[in-house]
């Protein structure tokens, strides 16, 4: 008796259709997640700001100096600078400021602690939308004990900074006296 078995040389139409349906469902679930890349950029910039504020505060304590976070007037970013008591009220001058050393940039030829969001490919869609302080200035200053101050020996009020990107806005709040930061999403 001659029994022939049929060998399959490929996939059936049903197998191909099931595979395409599964890939289609997976793509439909994944695409909305990838579409929020601007939100990821903004969240990353918020984390950078919070860590830079903490760095300025800890360096003020470590070196027993006044350290300041200065937000650029054009909303492009911020700088971390050292401030002497004698020049505490002098306006920020980028050309003569005594910048803190950015430990992440030392090995790359830089060193001045200047964050330019537009120039950094990771944050190009992010900007500093607003800075609000009780004193009406675009700065947060830490004294040698790590507290926020409006003047040597005078505690500062609260500060809020809003960072905005393509599809999200975040508020970073700096508590008076302690300098503790908190973050909340605005939209």
C-alpha positions, 0 to 999 in steps of 0.5 A: 500500500502506497501512502503518500504524506503531504508536506507543507512548504510554507504558511497557510493564509490563516496563519499569515492573517493571525500573525498580521492581526497580532502585530497590528494589535501590538502596534496599536498599543505601542504607538501611543506610548511612543508618541509622548516623546516630548513628555519624556524630554520635559520629565527629564529636564524636570529631573535635571532641574531638581538635581541641580537645585539639590546640587547647589544646596549641597555645595553651599553647605559643603563649601560654606558659601552662598550658591545660587540658581539663576534662571535665564531671562529668555527661558533657555535654562539656568546657571549655578553660581557662587555669590560673595556676601559683598556682591550678593545684590549685584545683578547676574552678569554672565561674563563675570559670574563665578560659575560652579563646576559641573561635574558631568562636564569636566571630562568633556572640556567644559566645566561651567555649570550652565544648562542651555536647554535649547542647545542640548539635544535631549531637551530641545523642546523644553523651556523655562516657562515661568519663575515665580519667587516671593521676592520677585526675582529669577533666582534661588539662593542657598546660604552656607547652612543650605537654607534659601535666603533673600539676603544674608541672614534673611530667609526667602519665600517659596519659589516655583519654576514651570518647565514646558515642553511639546505636550506637558507642563511641570511645576517645580516648587522650592520650599522656603527656608529648607529648599526642599523641592517638590514636583507636580504635573500641570497638564 
